[in-house]
């Protein structure tokens, strides 16, 4: 039997608690899961079942969303992050990782966090979820992949200023990103020989050096080397022609050079159903592909679609892992 998925509460002043509750209702008990957070932060009409251990999930789901209680310093005011709750947000993520790594849970789905709120309230040292999870795992390089039915994308550099990308983007980082992506598509997604499209850094992939030299100097030579090692790689390709339907049909994942180069296409194609998957970790982690949405928090109008898809994908990956 597959162990439950744990859902970390994320920023309590955002839409995370709301979409988690809606997702539980929409899934109708098909997937065992437990919410980890302060029950006070859930919508007032949420039917919950407080539990002390994940072994109680199946029974608890009959009367409401199972909740592993994690008390925060303060109640939450929708749309207004409270610095006093920052430590609680960080602690719930760490607690969920502990539950997964101990084998009590089969995967983790994280509700969105607000990085500035965590930095203001707890001097959070990480640019985002991905980097913090990598630190908690104490293992390897975490790689962020966004996935929907039409597209999978991986940004090589993530939460850094665009002006820092050329310095941070190195042959070693790009090689490691591609290697981890290839391995997880094989081992977790069951794609026997992943087809990987790699974007160029510069417009038109540098256009023969007229618009930048990185492609000629090291990106193309690295791709040639990795192809000789057995990777099925296309590129470097001009990013502006990689994401139309015919181009997407020729690869399983697009490895991009920076955050927006990867995220704009997938959010344009399917904003509601995109899922964030962290590759390279020793455990399964997914997340909805949206932020805290403070502007609509507490109004009951946030769509749970991405959270639903994230929970479903975490469970599907757990089933594949259990069967392997």
Buried (B, 14 or more C-beta within 10 A) or exposed (E): EBBBBBBBBBBBBBBBBBBBBBBBBBBEEEBBBBBBBBBBBBEEEBEBBEBEEBEBBEEBBEEBBBBBBBEBEBEBEBBEBBBEBBBBBBBBBBBBBEBBBEEBBBBBBBBBBBBEBBBBBBEBEBEBBBBBBBEBBEEEBBBBBBBBEBBBBBBBBBBBEEEEBBEBBBEEEBBBBBBBBBBBBEEBBEBEEBBBBBBBBBEBBBEEEEBBBBBBEBBBEBBEEBEEEEBBBBBBBBBEEBBEEEBBEEBBBBBBBBBEBBBBBBBEBBBBBBBBBBBBBEBBBBBBBBBBBBEBBBEEEBBBBBBBBBBBBBBBBBEBBEEE
